[in-house]
Amino acid sequence: MSLDGEMGAGSSTTLQAIWKENAAARAALHAEVRGLSEAQLGFRPAPNRWSVGEILDHLSLAERAMIRSISRLLQQAAGLGRIAEPGSMEMPPSAIDLAVYNRPAGAPESVLPTPDRPLERLLAALEESRERLREVAMRAEGRVVGNVTLPHFQLGELNFYQWLAVQGAHEAKHTAQIRRIKADPAFPKK
């Protein structure tokens, strides 16, 4: 993958499409949070709701958890001989059920955020987790990962391509949440 978030020329069109969607989701997220003040980052629309800063922390924690799942899935697929050259096996589905995914759900404890982190640190954590995701995804560069699955707490059994698609959907879901927070009449002006 290149630094702009694109997969290399040897990647499948499915993997390229997923990565392009993930890069677009990340760009939209950055556009929403760029330049926010500490007061804006820490604003909670209600006592039991996350702030923008907490959402950003949650996103980096969740991406790290997804990386662990994707790494484990790739190890299992390799052990089963389910990573091969294109055309040698059927490409598994990459779509996820967005209607199910976009339903409200509590986050697993392992990805609950910590409040009050500076924006630069939050964005650096997101960049670090994205780079690690790139490294893990590159293990499949130019090959097909067979239909080996691991469970997702909300969507059930997902394959490699679906796990990668969840990453972009997750950021899009929370970017929409950030937009709602910023539209709150009590959201700080600066």
Backbone as a printed PyTorch tensor [residue, N CA C, xyz], in Angstrom:
tensor([[[  0.8290,  -1.1750,   0.0000],
         [  0.0000,   0.0000,   0.0000],
         [  0.8720,   1.2360,   0.0000]],

        [[  0.4000,   2.2480,  -0.6410],
         [  1.1390,   3.4910,  -0.6560],
         [  0.7410,   4.3120,   0.5670]],

        [[  1.4350,   5.3840,   0.7870],
         [  1.1810,   6.1970,   1.9640],
         [ -0.1730,   6.8870,   1.9380]],

        [[ -0.7720,   7.0530,   0.7630],
         [ -2.0750,   7.7150,   0.6950],
         [ -3.2320,   6.7760,   1.0060]],

        [[ -2.9200,   5.5600,   1.4110],
         [ -3.9610,   4.6430,   1.8220],
         [ -4.3820,   3.6620,   0.7610]],

        [[ -3.8100,   3.7340,  -0.4190],
         [ -4.1710,   2.8170,  -1.4900],
         [ -3.3920,   1.5220,  -1.3560]],

        [[ -4.0190,   0.4310,  -1.7700],
         [ -3.3210,  -0.8480,  -1.8280],
         [ -2.4590,  -0.8550,  -3.0770]],

        [[ -1.4920,  -1.7390,  -3.1220],
         [ -0.5980,  -1.8400,  -4.2620],
         [ -1.2880,  -2.4280,  -5.4850]],

        [[ -0.6220,  -2.3620,  -6.6100],
         [ -1.1790,  -2.8280,  -7.8740],
         [ -1.4600,  -4.3240,  -7.8580]],

        [[ -0.7850,  -5.0930,  -7.0180],
         [ -0.9880,  -6.5330,  -6.9660],
         [ -2.1930,  -6.9550,  -6.1350]],

        [[ -2.8820,  -6.0050,  -5.5230],
         [ -4.0210,  -6.3350,  -4.6760],
         [ -5.2470,  -6.6580,  -5.5110]],

        [[ -6.1220,  -7.4590,  -4.9450],
         [ -7.3810,  -7.7680,  -5.6190],
         [ -8.2290,  -6.5030,  -5.6970]],

        [[ -9.1310,  -6.4780,  -6.6610],
         [-10.0240,  -5.3250,  -6.7710],
         [-10.9080,  -5.2210,  -5.5230]],

        [[-11.2500,  -6.3540,  -4.9190],
         [-12.0440,  -6.3400,  -3.6850],
         [-11.2730,  -5.6470,  -2.5740]],

        [[-10.0290,  -6.0350,  -2.3950],
         [ -9.2090,  -5.4280,  -1.3540],
         [ -8.9740,  -3.9450,  -1.6300]],

        [[ -8.7450,  -3.6010,  -2.8840],
         [ -8.5700,  -2.1880,  -3.2350],
         [ -9.8250,  -1.3840,  -2.9250]],

        [[-10.9900,  -1.9350,  -3.2470],
         [-12.2480,  -1.2230,  -2.9970],
         [-12.4780,  -1.0260,  -1.4980]],

        [[-12.2170,  -2.0520,  -0.7140],
         [-12.3840,  -1.9450,   0.7370],
         [-11.4370,  -0.8920,   1.2820]],

        [[-10.1870,  -0.9420,   0.8350],
         [ -9.2090,   0.0140,   1.3560],
         [ -9.5560,   1.4430,   0.9560]],

        [[-10.0970,   1.6120,  -0.2440],
         [-10.5070,   2.9470,  -0.6870],
         [-11.6410,   3.4710,   0.1930]],

        [[-12.6130,   2.6150,   0.5250],
         [-13.6960,   3.0200,   1.4230],
         [-13.1630,   3.3510,   2.8140]],

        [[-12.2150,   2.5590,   3.2930],
         [-11.6370,   2.8220,   4.6150],
         [-10.8810,   4.1450,   4.6260]],

        [[-10.1490,   4.4220,   3.5460],
         [ -9.4120,   5.6890,   3.4540],
         [-10.3790,   6.8740,   3.3980]],

        [[-11.4890,   6.7230,   2.6860],
         [-12.4910,   7.7900,   2.6100],
         [-13.1330,   8.0230,   3.9800]],

        [[-13.4100,   6.9460,   4.7070],
         [-13.9750,   7.0780,   6.0540],
         [-13.0020,   7.8030,   6.9740]],

        [[-11.7170,   7.4780,   6.8560],
         [-10.7070,   8.1340,   7.6940],
         [-10.5930,   9.6190,   7.3320]],

        [[-10.6290,   9.9370,   6.0510],
         [-10.5500,  11.3370,   5.6240],
         [-11.7500,  12.1300,   6.1500]],

        [[-12.9410,  11.5450,   6.1070],
         [-14.1350,  12.2230,   6.6190],
         [-14.0200,  12.4490,   8.1290]],

        [[-13.4890,  11.4710,   8.8220],
         [-13.2790,  11.6010,  10.2610],
         [-12.3270,  12.7540,  10.5620]],

        [[-11.2000,  12.7750,   9.8610],
         [-10.2230,  13.8630,  10.0570],
         [-10.8460,  15.2190,   9.7800]],

        [[-11.6440,  15.3180,   8.7310],
         [-12.2800,  16.5880,   8.3770],
         [-13.1990,  17.0830,   9.4990]],

        [[-13.8420,  16.1720,  10.1910],
         [-14.7620,  16.5480,  11.2710],
         [-14.0380,  17.0000,  12.5350]],

        [[-12.8590,  16.4720,  12.7960],
         [-12.2120,  16.7560,  14.0770],
         [-11.0430,  17.7360,  13.9770]],

        [[-10.5840,  17.9870,  12.7660],
         [ -9.4350,  18.8820,  12.5880],
         [ -9.7290,  20.2440,  13.2250]],

        [[ -8.8180,  20.6970,  14.0710],
         [ -8.9100,  22.0260,  14.6580],
         [ -9.8280,  22.1530,  15.8640]],

        [[-10.3760,  21.0560,  16.3660],
         [-11.2460,  21.1660,  17.5320],
         [-10.4350,  21.5560,  18.7670]],

        [[-11.0230,  22.3640,  19.6080],
         [-10.3740,  22.7930,  20.8490],
         [-10.5220,  21.6970,  21.9050]],

        [[ -9.8020,  21.8680,  23.0190],
         [ -9.9270,  20.9120,  24.1230],
         [-11.3520,  20.8920,  24.6600]],

        [[-11.9790,  22.0570,  24.7420],
         [-13.3620,  22.1280,  25.2270],
         [-14.3050,  21.3750,  24.2880]],

        [[-14.0880,  21.5250,  22.9980],
         [-14.9260,  20.8240,  22.0250],
         [-14.6780,  19.3150,  22.0750]],

        [[-13.4120,  18.9210,  22.2170],
         [-13.0860,  17.4940,  22.3160],
         [-13.7110,  16.8490,  23.5410]],

        [[-13.7880,  17.5900,  24.6330],
         [-14.2770,  17.0470,  25.8900],
         [-15.7720,  17.1900,  26.1120]],

        [[-16.4600,  17.9050,  25.2260],
         [-17.9050,  18.1340,  25.4000],
         [-18.6880,  16.8340,  25.2710]],

        [[-19.5300,  16.5840,  26.2670],
         [-20.4250,  15.4240,  26.2450],
         [-21.8600,  15.9390,  26.0830]],

        [[-22.5820,  15.4560,  25.0780],
         [-23.9530,  15.9320,  24.8720],
         [-24.9100,  15.4940,  25.9850]],

        [[-24.5320,  14.4850,  26.7380],
         [-25.3120,  14.0100,  27.8920],
         [-24.3390,  13.2730,  28.8120]],

        [[-24.6670,  13.1390,  30.0780],
         [-23.7380,  12.4980,  31.0140],
         [-23.3130,  11.0830,  30.6250]],

        [[-24.1760,  10.3300,  30.0010],
         [-23.8420,   8.9460,  29.6550],
         [-23.3930,   8.7840,  28.2090]],

        [[-23.0610,   9.8740,  27.5530],
         [-22.6190,   9.8450,  26.1490],
         [-21.1410,  10.1810,  26.0610]],

        [[-20.4940,   9.6550,  25.0100],
         [-19.0790,   9.9330,  24.8040],
         [-18.8690,  11.3130,  24.1940]],

        [[-17.6980,  11.8670,  24.5070],
         [-17.2490,  13.1060,  23.8730],
         [-16.5720,  12.7550,  22.5440]],

        [[-16.2690,  13.7580,  21.7460],
         [-15.5390,  13.5420,  20.4900],
         [-14.1780,  12.9060,  20.7990]],

        [[-13.5070,  13.4030,  21.8220],
         [-12.2090,  12.8320,  22.1950],
         [-12.3150,  11.3690,  22.5830]],

        [[-13.3430,  11.0200,  23.3180],
         [-13.5360,   9.6220,  23.7000],
         [-13.8410,   8.7550,  22.4780]],

        [[-14.5880,   9.2870,  21.5420],
         [-14.8690,   8.5430,  20.3070],
         [-13.5690,   8.2670,  19.5620]],

        [[-12.6980,   9.2670,  19.4690],
         [-11.4190,   9.0770,  18.7740],
         [-10.5660,   8.0280,  19.4770]],

        [[-10.5400,   8.0640,  20.8030],
         [ -9.7830,   7.0680,  21.5550],
         [-10.3850,   5.6770,  21.3180]],

        [[-11.6960,   5.5840,  21.3620],
         [-12.3750,   4.3160,  21.0980],
         [-12.0240,   3.7840,  19.7110]],

        [[-11.9890,   4.6530,  18.7120],
         [-11.6830,   4.2110,  17.3460],
         [-10.2860,   3.6070,  17.2400]],

        [[ -9.3030,   4.2160,  17.8920],
         [ -7.9530,   3.6400,  17.8120],
         [ -7.8730,   2.3250,  18.5890]],

        [[ -8.5490,   2.2450,  19.7290],
         [ -8.5780,   0.9900,  20.4870],
         [ -9.2850,  -0.1120,  19.6900]],

        [[-10.3890,   0.2480,  19.0470],
         [-11.1420,  -0.7350,  18.2610],
         [-10.3470,  -1.1880,  17.0350]],

        [[ -9.6230,  -0.2630,  16.4060],
         [ -8.8190,  -0.6600,  15.2540],
         [ -7.7190,  -1.6270,  15.6860]],

        [[ -7.1280,  -1.3830,  16.8270],
         [ -6.1070,  -2.3110,  17.3390],
         [ -6.7150,  -3.6870,  17.6170]],

        [[ -7.9200,  -3.7160,  18.1730],
         [ -8.5920,  -4.9950,  18.4270],
         [ -8.9010,  -5.7040,  17.1060]],

        [[ -9.3200,  -4.9510,  16.0940],
         [ -9.5950,  -5.5440,  14.7840],
         [ -8.3150,  -6.0880,  14.1620]],

        [[ -7.2150,  -5.4030,  14.3560],
         [ -5.9270,  -5.8670,  13.8320],
         [ -5.5900,  -7.2290,  14.4400]],

        [[ -5.8030,  -7.3690,  15.7330],
         [ -5.5360,  -8.6600,  16.3810],
         [ -6.4230,  -9.7590,  15.7880]],

        [[ -7.6860,  -9.4380,  15.5640],
         [ -8.5980, -10.4260,  14.9720],
         [ -8.1820, -10.7730,  13.5540]],

        [[ -7.8370,  -9.7620,  12.7610],
         [ -7.4400,  -9.9980,  11.3700],
         [ -6.1360, -10.7910,  11.3230]],

        [[ -5.1940, -10.4890,  12.2000],
         [ -3.9330, -11.2420,  12.2520],
         [ -4.1970, -12.6970,  12.5800]],

        [[ -5.0490, -12.9210,  13.5730],
         [ -5.3830, -14.2940,  13.9530],
         [ -6.0710, -15.0230,  12.8060]],

        [[ -6.9640, -14.3300,  12.1210],
         [ -7.6720, -14.9240,  10.9980],
         [ -6.7000, -15.3040,   9.8830]],

        [[ -5.7510, -14.4210,   9.5840],
         [ -4.7620, -14.7070,   8.5390],
         [ -3.8740, -15.8870,   8.9370]],

        [[ -3.5100, -15.9710,  10.2040],
         [ -2.7150, -17.1140,  10.6700],
         [ -3.4910, -18.4130,  10.4990]],

        [[ -4.7670, -18.3930,  10.8480],
         [ -5.5900, -19.5920,  10.6870],
         [ -5.7350, -19.9600,   9.2160]],

        [[ -5.9890, -18.9490,   8.3680],
         [ -6.1440, -19.2060,   6.9330],
         [ -4.8610, -19.8000,   6.3600]],

        [[ -3.7040, -19.2680,   6.7550],
         [ -2.4260, -19.7980,   6.2640],
         [ -2.2340, -21.2360,   6.7310]],

        [[ -2.5480, -21.4990,   7.9920],
         [ -2.4100, -22.8470,   8.5290],
         [ -3.3120, -23.8610,   7.8420]],

        [[ -4.4460, -23.3910,   7.3310],
         [ -5.3930, -24.2700,   6.6390],
         [ -5.1540, -24.3120,   5.1250]],

        [[ -4.1230, -23.5790,   4.6640],
         [ -3.8690, -23.5210,   3.2280],
         [ -4.9290, -22.7470,   2.4700]],

        [[ -5.5420, -21.7410,   3.1330],
         [ -6.6280, -20.9730,   2.5340],
         [ -6.1920, -19.5810,   2.0970]],

        [[ -4.9060, -19.4170,   1.8270],
         [ -4.4050, -18.1940,   1.2070],
         [ -3.7130, -18.6450,  -0.0710]],

        [[ -4.1940, -18.1480,  -1.2080],
         [ -3.6990, -18.6710,  -2.4800],
         [ -3.7100, -17.5960,  -3.5610]],

        [[ -3.1900, -17.9660,  -4.6990],
         [ -3.1580, -17.0780,  -5.8600],
         [ -4.5790, -16.8310,  -6.3730]],

        [[ -4.8340, -15.6480,  -6.9160],
         [ -6.1530, -15.3780,  -7.4860],
         [ -6.5160, -16.4290,  -8.5440]],

        [[ -7.7710, -16.8080,  -8.5640],
         [ -8.2460, -17.7990,  -9.5220],
         [ -8.1420, -19.2220,  -9.0250]],

        [[ -7.3780, -19.4470,  -7.9570],
         [ -7.2150, -20.8050,  -7.4480],
         [ -8.2830, -21.1670,  -6.4110]],

        [[ -8.9930, -20.1610,  -5.9190],
         [-10.1090, -20.4050,  -4.9960],
         [-11.0970, -19.2630,  -5.1380]],

        [[-12.3030, -19.5160,  -4.7060],
         [-13.3610, -18.5110,  -4.8040],
         [-13.1170, -17.3850,  -3.8030]],

        [[-13.3590, -16.1620,  -4.2560],
         [-13.2440, -14.9880,  -3.3860],
         [-14.4580, -14.9650,  -2.4580]],

        [[-14.2510, -14.9440,  -1.1370],
         [-15.3910, -14.8870,  -0.2150],
         [-16.0860, -13.5250,  -0.2980]],

        [[-17.2890, -13.4280,   0.2300],
         [-18.0030, -12.1470,   0.2000],
         [-17.2860, -11.1010,   1.0530]],

        [[-17.4730,  -9.8450,   0.6910],
         [-16.8600,  -8.7700,   1.4690],
         [-17.9060,  -7.8630,   2.1130]],

        [[-19.1470,  -8.0060,   1.7150],
         [-20.2040,  -7.1440,   2.2410],
         [-20.5200,  -7.4930,   3.6900]],

        [[-20.8940,  -6.4550,   4.4300],
         [-21.3780,  -6.6530,   5.7950],
         [-22.7970,  -6.0990,   5.8570]],

        [[-23.5700,  -6.5340,   6.8180],
         [-24.9490,  -6.0840,   6.9720],
         [-24.9420,  -4.7560,   7.7340]],

        [[-24.9670,  -3.6530,   6.9830],
         [-24.8900,  -2.3340,   7.6090],
         [-26.1190,  -2.0180,   8.4510]],

        [[-27.2800,  -2.5600,   8.0810],
         [-28.4860,  -2.3270,   8.8840],
         [-28.3000,  -2.8990,  10.2870]],

        [[-27.7240,  -4.0700,  10.3720],
         [-27.4510,  -4.6730,  11.6810],
         [-26.3140,  -3.9190,  12.3620]],

        [[-25.2620,  -3.6260,  11.6270],
         [-24.0880,  -2.9940,  12.2160],
         [-24.3960,  -1.6010,  12.7680]],

        [[-25.2610,  -0.8580,  12.0890],
         [-25.5420,   0.5130,  12.5090],
         [-26.5610,   0.6270,  13.6340]],

        [[-27.0800,  -0.5020,  14.0930],
         [-27.9380,  -0.4650,  15.2800],
         [-27.0760,  -0.1040,  16.4890]],

        [[-27.6620,   0.6320,  17.4280],
         [-26.8960,   0.9560,  18.6350],
         [-26.4400,  -0.3200,  19.3480]],

        [[-25.2120,  -0.2980,  19.8070],
         [-24.6540,  -1.4340,  20.5350],
         [-23.6190,  -0.9100,  21.5180]],

        [[-23.5690,  -1.5110,  22.6650],
         [-22.5430,  -1.1500,  23.6340],
         [-21.1960,  -1.6870,  23.1770]],

        [[-20.1670,  -0.9180,  23.4010],
         [-18.8190,  -1.3400,  23.0140],
         [-18.2870,  -2.3530,  24.0160]],

        [[-17.5380,  -3.3400,  23.5250],
         [-16.8800,  -4.2640,  24.4560],
         [-15.9510,  -3.4860,  25.4000]],

        [[-15.7810,  -3.9870,  26.5960],
         [-14.9790,  -3.2950,  27.6070],
         [-13.5610,  -3.0000,  27.1280]],

        [[-13.0030,  -3.8760,  26.3140],
         [-11.6200,  -3.7100,  25.8540],
         [-11.4170,  -2.4860,  24.9640]],

        [[-12.5000,  -1.8990,  24.4670],
         [-12.3630,  -0.7340,  23.5840],
         [-13.0660,   0.4940,  24.1550]],

        [[-13.2890,   0.4930,  25.4760],
         [-13.8810,   1.6700,  26.1120],
         [-12.8130,   2.7610,  26.2300]],

        [[-13.1840,   3.9940,  25.9230],
         [-12.1990,   5.0800,  25.8680],
         [-11.8180,   5.6590,  27.2210]],

        [[-10.7110,   6.3890,  27.1680],
         [-10.2330,   7.1740,  28.2960],
         [-10.4790,   8.6410,  27.9540]],

        [[-11.0640,   9.4030,  28.8640],
         [-11.3270,  10.8160,  28.5520],
         [-10.0840,  11.6930,  28.6350]],

        [[-10.2270,  12.8760,  28.0840],
         [ -9.2630,  13.9700,  28.2440],
         [ -7.8730,  13.7170,  27.6860]],

        [[ -7.8050,  13.2870,  26.4540],
         [ -6.5130,  13.1780,  25.7680],
         [ -6.4400,  14.2760,  24.7160]],

        [[ -5.2730,  14.8540,  24.4980],
         [ -5.1570,  15.9300,  23.5020],
         [ -5.3710,  15.3950,  22.0780]],

        [[ -5.8910,  16.2620,  21.2180],
         [ -6.2120,  15.8870,  19.8470],
         [ -5.0050,  15.3190,  19.1170]],

        [[ -3.8420,  15.9240,  19.2710],
         [ -2.6460,  15.4470,  18.5730],
         [ -2.3260,  13.9980,  18.9530]],

        [[ -2.4750,  13.6980,  20.2160],
         [ -2.2020,  12.3330,  20.6850],
         [ -3.2380,  11.3440,  20.1420]],

        [[ -4.4950,  11.7650,  20.1080],
         [ -5.5630,  10.9100,  19.5890],
         [ -5.3570,  10.6270,  18.0990]],

        [[ -5.0200,  11.6750,  17.3410],
         [ -4.7990,  11.4960,  15.9020],
         [ -3.5490,  10.6620,  15.6340]],

        [[ -2.5240,  10.8380,  16.4590],
         [ -1.3080,  10.0220,  16.2990],
         [ -1.6220,   8.5480,  16.5710]],

        [[ -2.4570,   8.2700,  17.5660],
         [ -2.8460,   6.8900,  17.8620],
         [ -3.6230,   6.2900,  16.6960]],

        [[ -4.4790,   7.0900,  16.0710],
         [ -5.2200,   6.6040,  14.9030],
         [ -4.2840,   6.3280,  13.7290]],

        [[ -3.3170,   7.1770,  13.5220],
         [ -2.3610,   6.9540,  12.4230],
         [ -1.5250,   5.7060,  12.6770]],

        [[ -1.1240,   5.5370,  13.9230],
         [ -0.3160,   4.3650,  14.2840],
         [ -1.1160,   3.0710,  14.0780]],

        [[ -2.3740,   3.0700,  14.5040],
         [ -3.1800,   1.8600,  14.3340],
         [ -3.4760,   1.6080,  12.8540]],

        [[ -3.6560,   2.6740,  12.0670],
         [ -3.9080,   2.4810,  10.6340],
         [ -2.6800,   1.9220,   9.9290]],

        [[ -1.5070,   2.3950,  10.3200],
         [ -0.2850,   1.8620,   9.7110],
         [ -0.1300,   0.3780,  10.0330]],

        [[ -0.4430,   0.0210,  11.2480],
         [ -0.3710,  -1.4000,  11.6320],
         [ -1.3910,  -2.2170,  10.8410]],

        [[ -2.5910,  -1.6720,  10.6360],
         [ -3.6030,  -2.3610,   9.8270],
         [ -3.1010,  -2.5500,   8.3990]],

        [[ -2.4420,  -1.5420,   7.8600],
         [ -1.8550,  -1.6570,   6.5140],
         [ -0.8550,  -2.8080,   6.4670]],

        [[  0.0050,  -2.8660,   7.4630],
         [  1.0160,  -3.9300,   7.5080],
         [  0.3700,  -5.3130,   7.5410]],

        [[ -0.6590,  -5.4540,   8.3420],
         [ -1.3390,  -6.7470,   8.4430],
         [ -2.0550,  -7.0770,   7.1340]],

        [[ -2.7530,  -6.1100,   6.5670],
         [ -3.4800,  -6.3440,   5.3090],
         [ -2.5240,  -6.6940,   4.1700]],

        [[ -1.3080,  -6.1640,   4.2210],
         [ -0.3250,  -6.4430,   3.1650],
         [  0.0420,  -7.9260,   3.0980]],

        [[ -0.2140,  -8.6660,   4.1620],
         [  0.0640, -10.0990,   4.1340],
         [ -0.7640, -10.8070,   3.0580]],

        [[ -1.8630, -10.1900,   2.6650],
         [ -2.7310, -10.7800,   1.6420],
         [ -2.5050, -10.1550,   0.2670]],

        [[ -1.5630,  -9.2530,   0.1650],
         [ -1.2840,  -8.5560,  -1.0980],
         [ -1.1380,  -9.5400,  -2.2520]],

        [[ -1.9830,  -9.3760,  -3.2580],
         [ -1.8800, -10.1810,  -4.4700],
         [ -2.3990, -11.6010,  -4.3440]],

        [[ -3.0100, -11.9390,  -3.2200],
         [ -3.5230, -13.2970,  -3.0170],
         [ -4.9730, -13.2450,  -2.5610]],

        [[ -5.6080, -14.3900,  -2.5440],
         [ -6.9830, -14.5210,  -2.0650],
         [ -6.9350, -15.2000,  -0.7070]],

        [[ -7.6780, -14.6520,   0.2400],
         [ -7.8080, -15.2710,   1.5520],
         [ -9.1570, -15.9890,   1.5450]],

        [[ -9.1120, -17.2920,   1.6970],
         [-10.3280, -18.1040,   1.6560],
         [-11.3090, -17.7750,   2.7680]],

        [[-12.4380, -18.4210,   2.7270],
         [-13.5270, -18.1160,   3.6460],
         [-13.3130, -18.7420,   5.0270]],

        [[-12.2870, -18.2540,   5.7120],
         [-12.0190, -18.6050,   7.1020],
         [-12.5880, -17.4430,   7.9180]],

        [[-13.2950, -17.7290,   9.0210],
         [-13.9830, -16.6690,   9.7510],
         [-13.6400, -16.6500,  11.2360]],

        [[-13.8870, -15.4850,  11.8060],
         [-13.8290, -15.2820,  13.2610],
         [-15.0680, -14.4850,  13.6530]],

        [[-15.5790, -14.6800,  14.8650],
         [-16.8020, -13.9770,  15.2610],
         [-16.5770, -12.5080,  15.6040]],

        [[-17.5340, -11.6910,  15.1980],
         [-17.6270, -10.2820,  15.5760],
         [-18.7820, -10.2050,  16.5710]],

        [[-18.6410,  -9.4130,  17.6210],
         [-19.6410,  -9.4060,  18.6950],
         [-21.0300,  -8.9930,  18.2260]],

        [[-21.1170,  -8.2710,  17.1250],
         [-22.4050,  -7.7620,  16.6560],
         [-22.8510,  -8.4250,  15.3530]],

        [[-21.9090,  -8.7720,  14.4920],
         [-22.2400,  -9.2570,  13.1440],
         [-22.0860, -10.7630,  12.9550]],

        [[-21.5780, -11.4480,  13.9580],
         [-21.3880, -12.8900,  13.8080],
         [-20.0890, -13.2060,  13.0850]],

        [[-20.0660, -14.3220,  12.3800],
         [-18.8570, -14.7990,  11.7020],
         [-18.4990, -13.9040,  10.5070]],

        [[-17.2520, -13.4090,  10.4950],
         [-16.7640, -12.5470,   9.4140],
         [-15.4470, -13.0940,   8.8730]],

        [[-15.2560, -12.9650,   7.5590],
         [-13.9920, -13.3530,   6.9400],
         [-13.0480, -12.1500,   6.8960]],

        [[-11.8630, -12.3580,   6.3590],
         [-10.8310, -11.3220,   6.2720],
         [-11.3540, -10.0360,   5.6230]],

        [[-12.0120, -10.1650,   4.4940],
         [-12.4890,  -8.9950,   3.7500],
         [-13.5900,  -8.2730,   4.5200]],

        [[-14.4520,  -9.0150,   5.1790],
         [-15.5180,  -8.4050,   5.9690],
         [-14.9620,  -7.6880,   7.1980]],

        [[-13.9490,  -8.2780,   7.8350],
         [-13.3230,  -7.5950,   8.9700],
         [-12.7340,  -6.2630,   8.5240]],

        [[-12.0720,  -6.2370,   7.3730],
         [-11.5220,  -4.9720,   6.8700],
         [-12.6310,  -3.9780,   6.5450]],

        [[-13.7410,  -4.4560,   6.0020],
         [-14.8680,  -3.5790,   5.6820],
         [-15.4940,  -2.9990,   6.9470]],

        [[-15.5000,  -3.7720,   8.0240],
         [-16.0420,  -3.2790,   9.2870],
         [-15.2620,  -2.0480,   9.7490]],

        [[-13.9680,  -2.0170,   9.4930],
         [-13.1640,  -0.8870,   9.9510],
         [-13.6820,   0.4290,   9.3780]],

        [[-13.9170,   0.4720,   8.0830],
         [-14.4460,   1.6950,   7.4720],
         [-15.8490,   2.0090,   7.9540]],

        [[-16.6890,   0.9840,   8.0780],
         [-18.0600,   1.1810,   8.5570],
         [-18.0600,   1.7040,   9.9910]],

        [[-17.1270,   1.2210,  10.7870],
         [-17.0260,   1.6620,  12.1770],
         [-16.6790,   3.1470,  12.2430]],

        [[-15.7140,   3.5590,  11.4400],
         [-15.3450,   4.9770,  11.4520],
         [-16.4660,   5.8450,  10.8920]],

        [[-17.1620,   5.3780,   9.8700],
         [-18.2800,   6.1430,   9.3140],
         [-19.3980,   6.2970,  10.3430]],

        [[-19.6790,   5.2360,  11.0760],
         [-20.7090,   5.2490,  12.1210],
         [-20.3660,   6.3020,  13.1840]],

        [[-19.1130,   6.3160,  13.6140],
         [-18.7170,   7.2660,  14.6530],
         [-18.5020,   8.6790,  14.1150]],

        [[-18.1760,   8.8240,  12.8500],
         [-18.0930,  10.1620,  12.2630],
         [-19.4780,  10.7970,  12.2580]],

        [[-20.5030,  10.0120,  11.9520],
         [-21.8780,  10.5130,  12.0150],
         [-22.2300,  10.9160,  13.4510]],

        [[-21.7700,  10.1420,  14.4160],
         [-21.9970,  10.4730,  15.8230],
         [-21.3080,  11.7930,  16.1750]],

        [[-20.0950,  12.0020,  15.6800],
         [-19.3670,  13.2550,  15.9280],
         [-20.1300,  14.4340,  15.3150]],

        [[-20.6680,  14.2480,  14.1220],
         [-21.4570,  15.3270,  13.4960],
         [-22.6620,  15.6950,  14.3630]],

        [[-23.3130,  14.6820,  14.9430],
         [-24.4630,  14.9620,  15.8150],
         [-24.0160,  15.7200,  17.0670]],

        [[-22.8740,  15.3610,  17.6170],
         [-22.3600,  16.0750,  18.7950],
         [-22.0650,  17.5210,  18.4370]],

        [[-21.4170,  17.7410,  17.3010],
         [-21.0750,  19.1070,  16.8880],
         [-22.3180,  19.9460,  16.5790]],

        [[-23.4170,  19.2980,  16.2250],
         [-24.6630,  20.0130,  15.9290],
         [-25.4680,  20.3280,  17.1960]],

        [[-25.0530,  19.7780,  18.3280],
         [-25.7500,  20.0190,  19.5860],
         [-25.6910,  21.5160,  19.8990]],

        [[-26.8130,  22.1280,  20.2720],
         [-26.8100,  23.5750,  20.5740],
         [-25.8300,  23.9780,  21.6810]],

        [[-25.5040,  23.0630,  22.5780],
         [-24.5880,  23.3830,  23.6810],
         [-23.1190,  23.1270,  23.3170]],

        [[-22.8460,  22.6460,  22.1090],
         [-21.4650,  22.3710,  21.7070],
         [-20.6590,  23.6690,  21.7730]],

        [[-19.4970,  23.6610,  22.4510],
         [-18.7140,  24.8970,  22.5860],
         [-18.3240,  25.4970,  21.2270]],

        [[-18.3820,  26.8160,  21.1720],
         [-18.0180,  27.5220,  19.9310],
         [-16.5210,  27.4630,  19.6780]],

        [[-15.7230,  27.3860,  20.7560],
         [-14.2670,  27.3150,  20.6320],
         [-13.7140,  26.4200,  21.7000]]])
